[in-house]
Amino acid sequence: MNHSPQPGSRKEVLRLAWPIAISMMSFTIKGFIDTLMVGQLGTDVLGAVGLASVATWMAMTFPWGILRGQRPLISQYLGAGQPEKAFSFGIHAFALALFCGAAVLIFAGPLTSAFRIYAESTDLSMGEVQIASDYFLTRMQWLLPTFLTLAIAEYLRSVGETRVPMLVDIFVHPLNIFLNWVLIFGHLGFEPMGAKGAALGTGIADVCALSLIFIIVKPKHKLTIGLLKIKIGRLREVLSVGFTGAVQFSLEAVSFVTITWFIGKTGTAAVAVHQVGIQLIHVSMLGGAAIADGGSVLIGKYVGEKNYTAVRKTLRSTLEIMTPYMLFIGACFIIFREQIGDMFINNDDPVEYATAMRLSSGVLIAAAIWKLGDALQIAFRFALRAAGDHVWVMWAGILCTWLLSMPVAWAVVFVFNGDVADVWMAWNIEIFVGSAVFVHRWRSGKWAKKRLVAE
């Protein structure tokens, strides 16, 4: 009897998605605990690290987008019955990761100088600017192993081997928390490093992750000179798909950093609450993204096979799993908003504490409203990219961000004198309008003509 799940079924999506979900949730828990640890140093330090974390994310988005360019190529070529060519795309993505990591390392100093100018333009004190700059520089110096590990993990997930990255994350993320505990607070005989210790702990953990994934992974293909040779044509293919994601993610990150700058004008407590909101949004977004990730691997495979019935069924299954999950998270944000805020907010001044708690409560309510729109955006974005419609997704994402999110956030802060909670609430405009745009594109069926496999 054949016990294989039906093509595009919920069971098939979950088979690929649950290891990705565990990886992403462990990553989110790590970030959650990191934020709790840094929060113990005070609201001012949390605000400084929050600003530096957003800038670090912006520096990572372009390489991250490039490296994800291998995903639809690998899954579609596997579906088309060309596994060696799919493996070759993974080799080329690894070469790109090596280049991106080396470039960031070489330009870590100038990047930090640029960040410092940005940080000084906010309401952070000079001491807080120094904390943020030290954190940012340390993160830049340790991004090479991060990119290399990401390239290998993306390849493995693209071919359906989602459990290996999960096992690495299950080991490394707790190690990261332990290293941060040691280095931030100075345990086990180490000098306390404060916020910089959190950045260093993450860097060391990423080196351990890269070492472990090399030990575990055994290539299924014989590593011949032909497979390992870098070919300009295939490098161009990975770049052509990855570039659209890189540009979109980078411009969205610039928008996000700019909005964070807007929020920074309303006070340090607002930036601290904003950082709390970011970490909490990851709890829901990354879990949903894991489900969409599993679905996107199958969508790419079935597009490669030209099995469009299974493609559509996969997306339906993805939505059937994602939507209840996202709504549940949103309900938790509303019901437990006071308890969640109290976990992060640490301030001896009762007035400042009350203000931060009020802002945190508003941000969590706004984040809860996002959930349905977030589910639709994530599912349809991933599906369209997996199908090869990456250029359209890039332009749609950029326009939604720059024509909606940015102007609305600017108006909330500088015209209506709103606070961070008001900015987050206004973000729902972009979330739901963007959702409608992506749903419309999928229903048009134009993605079916964007198959990446060369005939």
C-alpha positions in Angstrom: 0.0 0.0 0.0 1.3 3.5 -0.9 1.3 5.7 2.1 2.8 8.7 0.3 0.6 11.9 0.8 -1.5 13.1 -2.1 0.2 15.8 -4.2 -0.5 19.2 -2.7 -2.3 17.9 0.4 -2.1 19.4 3.8 -0.2 16.3 4.9 2.5 16.8 2.2 2.8 20.5 3.1 3.2 19.7 6.8 5.8 17.0 6.1 8.1 19.7 4.8 6.9 22.6 6.9 7.2 21.2 10.5 11.0 21.0 10.5 11.2 24.5 9.1 8.7 25.7 11.7 10.8 24.3 14.5 13.9 26.0 13.1 12.1 29.3 12.8 10.5 29.1 16.1 13.8 28.2 17.8 15.3 31.2 16.1 12.4 33.4 17.3 12.7 32.1 20.8 16.4 32.9 20.7 15.6 36.4 19.6 12.9 36.6 22.2 15.3 35.6 25.0 18.0 37.9 23.6 15.6 40.8 23.9 14.7 39.8 27.4 18.4 39.6 28.4 19.3 43.0 26.9 16.1 44.4 28.4 17.5 43.6 31.9 20.2 46.3 31.1 17.5 49.0 30.9 15.1 50.5 28.5 17.8 52.8 27.1 20.1 49.9 26.2 17.2 48.0 24.7 16.3 51.0 22.5 19.9 51.3 21.3 20.2 47.6 20.5 16.8 47.7 18.8 18.0 50.5 16.5 21.2 48.5 15.7 19.2 45.2 15.2 17.1 46.9 12.5 20.1 48.3 10.8 21.8 44.8 10.9 18.8 43.3 9.4 18.9 45.9 6.6 22.6 45.0 5.9 21.7 41.3 5.7 18.6 41.6 3.5 20.4 42.1 0.1 22.6 39.0 0.5 19.7 37.0 2.0 17.6 37.8 -1.0 20.4 36.8 -3.4 20.9 33.5 -1.6 17.2 32.7 -1.7 17.4 33.0 -5.5 18.4 29.3 -5.7 15.1 28.2 -4.1 12.7 28.3 -7.2 15.5 27.2 -9.6 16.4 24.1 -7.5 12.8 23.0 -6.8 11.7 23.5 -10.4 14.7 21.7 -11.9 14.2 18.8 -9.5 10.5 18.6 -10.6 11.7 18.6 -14.3 14.0 15.6 -13.6 17.4 17.5 -13.6 18.8 16.9 -10.1 22.5 17.5 -11.1 21.7 21.0 -12.5 19.7 21.7 -9.3 22.7 20.8 -7.2 24.9 23.0 -9.4 22.6 26.0 -8.6 23.3 25.3 -4.9 27.1 25.4 -5.5 26.7 28.8 -7.2 24.6 30.1 -4.3 27.4 29.1 -1.9 30.0 31.0 -4.0 27.7 34.0 -3.8 27.4 33.7 0.0 31.2 33.6 0.3 31.5 36.8 -1.8 28.7 38.6 0.2 30.2 37.6 3.6 33.7 38.7 2.6 32.4 42.0 1.2 30.5 42.8 4.5 33.6 41.9 6.5 35.9 44.2 4.4 33.5 47.1 4.6 32.4 46.6 8.2 34.1 49.9 9.3 32.6 52.2 6.7 29.2 50.6 7.3 29.4 51.2 11.0 30.4 54.9 10.4 27.3 55.3 8.2 25.2 53.6 10.9 26.6 55.9 13.6 25.6 59.0 11.6 22.1 57.5 11.3 22.0 56.7 15.1 23.1 60.3 16.0 20.2 61.7 14.1 17.7 60.0 16.4 16.9 60.9 20.0 19.5 58.4 21.4 22.1 59.9 23.8 25.8 59.7 22.8 26.3 56.8 25.3 23.4 54.9 23.6 24.8 55.7 20.2 28.1 54.1 21.2 26.3 51.0 22.5 24.4 50.7 19.2 27.5 51.2 17.1 29.5 48.6 19.0 26.7 46.1 18.6 26.3 46.8 14.9 30.1 46.6 14.2 30.4 43.2 16.0 27.5 41.8 14.0 29.0 42.9 10.7 32.3 41.3 11.6 30.7 37.9 12.1 28.2 37.7 9.1 30.4 35.5 6.8 29.5 32.2 8.6 25.9 33.4 8.8 25.6 33.7 5.0 27.5 30.4 4.3 25.2 28.5 6.7 22.1 30.2 5.1 23.2 29.2 1.6 23.6 25.5 2.6 20.3 25.5 4.6 18.4 27.1 1.6 19.7 24.4 -0.7 18.7 21.6 1.7 15.2 23.0 2.1 14.8 23.5 -1.6 15.4 19.7 -2.2 13.0 18.8 0.6 15.8 18.0 3.2 14.3 20.2 5.9 15.3 18.2 8.9 19.1 18.8 8.8 18.8 22.6 9.2 16.3 21.9 12.0 18.7 19.7 13.9 21.5 22.3 13.5 19.2 25.1 14.8 18.0 23.0 17.7 21.6 22.7 18.9 22.9 26.1 18.0 20.1 28.4 19.1 20.3 27.3 22.8 24.1 27.6 22.5 23.6 31.1 21.4 21.4 31.9 24.4 24.0 30.4 26.7 26.9 32.4 25.1 24.8 35.6 25.4 24.1 34.8 29.1 27.9 34.4 29.7 29.1 37.4 27.7 26.3 40.0 28.4 26.4 39.5 32.2 29.9 38.2 32.7 29.3 34.7 34.1 31.8 31.8 34.4 34.7 34.2 35.0 34.2 36.4 31.9 34.1 40.2 32.0 30.5 41.5 31.4 30.3 43.0 27.9 26.8 44.3 28.0 25.0 44.6 24.7 28.1 43.9 22.7 28.2 40.4 24.3 24.9 39.6 22.6 26.3 40.4 19.2 29.5 38.4 19.9 27.5 35.4 21.2 25.5 35.3 18.0 28.6 35.4 15.9 30.3 32.5 17.7 27.1 30.5 17.6 26.9 31.0 13.8 30.5 29.6 13.4 29.4 26.6 15.3 26.3 26.2 13.1 28.5 26.3 9.9 30.9 23.7 11.4 28.0 21.4 12.4 26.2 21.6 9.0 29.4 20.6 7.2 29.8 17.6 9.5 26.2 16.4 9.1 25.6 17.0 5.4 26.7 14.3 3.0 26.4 15.3 -0.7 24.3 12.9 -2.7 26.2 13.9 -5.9 29.8 13.0 -6.6 31.7 16.2 -6.3 33.3 16.3 -9.7 35.2 19.3 -11.2 32.3 19.8 -13.6 29.8 20.2 -10.8 32.0 22.4 -8.7 33.1 24.7 -11.5 31.5 28.1 -11.5 29.7 28.9 -14.7 28.8 32.4 -15.6 25.5 31.4 -17.1 24.3 29.6 -14.0 25.6 32.3 -11.7 23.6 34.7 -13.8 20.5 32.6 -13.4 20.8 32.5 -9.6 21.5 36.3 -9.5 18.6 37.1 -11.9 16.1 35.4 -9.6 17.8 36.4 -6.3 18.3 40.0 -7.4 14.6 40.7 -7.5 14.2 39.4 -3.9 17.4 41.2 -2.8 16.2 44.5 -4.2 12.7 44.1 -2.7 13.9 43.0 0.7 16.5 45.8 0.8 14.1 48.6 -0.2 11.6 47.2 2.3 14.3 47.2 4.9 15.3 50.8 4.1 11.7 51.7 4.5 11.5 49.9 7.8 14.7 51.6 9.1 13.3 54.9 8.0 10.1 54.3 9.9 12.1 53.2 12.9 13.9 56.6 12.6 10.4 58.3 12.5 9.5 56.4 15.7 12.9 57.3 17.2 11.8 60.9 17.1 9.1 60.2 19.6 11.5 59.0 22.3 13.8 56.2 23.4 11.0 54.3 25.1 9.1 54.2 21.7 12.2 52.6 20.0 12.4 50.0 22.9 8.7 49.1 22.5 9.2 49.0 18.7 12.0 46.4 19.2 9.7 44.4 21.4 7.0 44.5 18.7 9.5 43.3 16.1 10.5 40.3 18.2 6.9 39.4 18.9 5.9 39.8 15.2 8.6 37.2 14.4 6.8 34.7 16.6 3.8 34.8 14.3 5.4 35.7 10.9 8.2 33.1 11.0 5.8 30.3 12.0 3.6 31.3 9.1 6.6 31.7 6.8 7.7 28.1 7.7 4.3 26.8 6.5 4.6 28.9 3.3 8.2 27.7 2.9 7.2 24.1 2.8 4.4 24.9 0.4 6.7 26.9 -1.9 9.1 23.9 -2.2 6.2 21.8 -3.5 4.9 24.6 -5.7 8.3 24.9 -7.4 8.5 21.1 -7.8 5.0 20.9 -9.3 5.6 23.9 -11.6 8.7 22.0 -12.8 6.5 19.0 -13.5 3.9 21.2 -15.1 1.3 19.7 -12.7 -0.7 22.9 -12.2 -3.6 21.2 -10.4 -1.2 20.1 -7.7 0.2 23.7 -7.6 -3.2 25.2 -6.8 -4.0 22.5 -4.3 -0.7 23.1 -2.5 -1.5 26.8 -2.0 -5.0 25.9 -0.7 -3.5 23.5 1.8 -1.0 26.1 2.8 -3.7 28.6 3.6 -5.8 26.1 5.4 -2.9 25.5 7.8 -1.7 29.0 8.1 -4.9 30.9 8.7 -6.0 29.3 12.0 -2.4 29.5 13.3 -2.1 33.2 12.5 -5.5 34.0 14.0 -4.6 32.1 17.2 -1.4 34.1 17.6 -3.3 37.3 17.1 -5.8 36.3 19.8 -2.9 35.6 22.2 -1.4 39.1 21.5 -4.7 40.7 22.5 -5.5 38.6 25.5 -2.0 38.5 27.1 -0.8 42.0 26.0 -0.3 43.2 29.6 1.7 40.1 30.6 3.8 40.2 27.5 4.6 43.8 27.9 5.6 43.4 31.5 8.1 40.6 30.5 10.1 43.1 28.4 9.7 46.5 30.0 12.1 47.2 32.8 12.2 50.8 34.1 12.5 52.0 37.7 10.7 55.3 36.9 7.0 54.6 37.4 5.9 57.2 34.9 8.2 55.9 32.1 7.2 52.4 32.9 3.5 53.2 32.6 4.1 55.0 29.3 6.1 52.1 27.9 3.4 49.6 29.0 0.7 51.7 27.3 2.6 51.9 24.1 3.4 48.1 24.2 -0.3 47.3 24.7 -1.2 49.4 21.6 1.5 47.8 19.5 0.3 44.3 20.4 -3.3 45.1 19.5 -2.1 46.5 16.1 0.1 43.4 15.5 -2.9 41.1 16.3 -5.0 42.8 13.6 -2.2 42.1 11.1 -2.6 38.4 11.3 -5.2 37.6 8.6 -3.6 40.0 6.1 -0.1 38.6 7.0 -1.2 35.1 6.3 -2.5 36.0 2.8 0.6 38.1 2.0 3.1 35.5 3.0 1.3 32.6 1.4 0.8 34.3 -2.0 4.2 36.0 -2.1 6.0 32.7 -1.5 3.7 30.9 -4.0 4.3 33.5 -6.8 8.1 33.4 -6.3 8.2 29.6 -6.3 6.3 29.7 -9.6 8.9 32.0 -11.1 6.8 35.3 -11.0 9.6 36.9 -9.0 9.9 40.2 -11.0 6.2 41.1 -10.5 6.4 40.2 -6.7 9.4 42.6 -6.4 7.6 45.5 -7.9 4.4 44.9 -6.0 6.2 44.6 -2.7 8.3 47.8 -3.3 5.3 49.8 -4.4 3.1 48.7 -1.5 5.9 49.6 1.0 6.9 53.0 -0.5 3.5 54.2 -1.6 1.7 53.1 1.5 3.8 52.2 4.6 6.3 55.1 4.4 3.9 58.0 3.7 1.4 56.8 6.3 4.0 56.4 9.0 5.4 59.8 8.2 2.0 61.4 8.4 1.2 59.6 11.7 4.4 60.9 13.4 4.9 64.4 11.9 1.4 65.5 10.9 -0.8 63.9 13.5 1.8 63.7 16.3 1.0 60.0 16.8 3.1 57.5 18.8 4.6 54.1 18.0 1.3 52.3 18.6 -0.4 54.6 16.1 2.3 53.9 13.5 1.8 50.1 14.0 -1.9 50.4 13.7 -1.6 52.4 10.5 0.6 49.7 9.0 -2.5 47.6 8.6 -3.4 49.6 5.5 -0.4 48.3 3.7 -0.8 44.8 5.0 -4.4 44.4 3.8 -4.0 46.3 0.5 -0.9 44.3 -0.3 -2.8 41.1 0.5 -5.5 42.0 -2.0 -2.9 42.8 -4.7 -1.1 39.4 -4.3 -4.3 37.4 -4.3 -5.5 39.2 -7.5 -2.2 38.3 -9.2 -2.5 34.6 -8.3 -6.1 34.4 -9.5 -5.1 36.0 -12.8 -3.1 32.9 -13.6 -0.2 34.9 -15.2 2.3 33.1 -13.0 1.7 29.9 -14.9 3.7 31.4 -17.9 6.8 32.2 -15.7 8.3 28.7 -15.4 12.1 28.9 -14.9 13.1 25.6 -16.4 14.7 26.0 -19.8 12.9 24.0 -22.5 
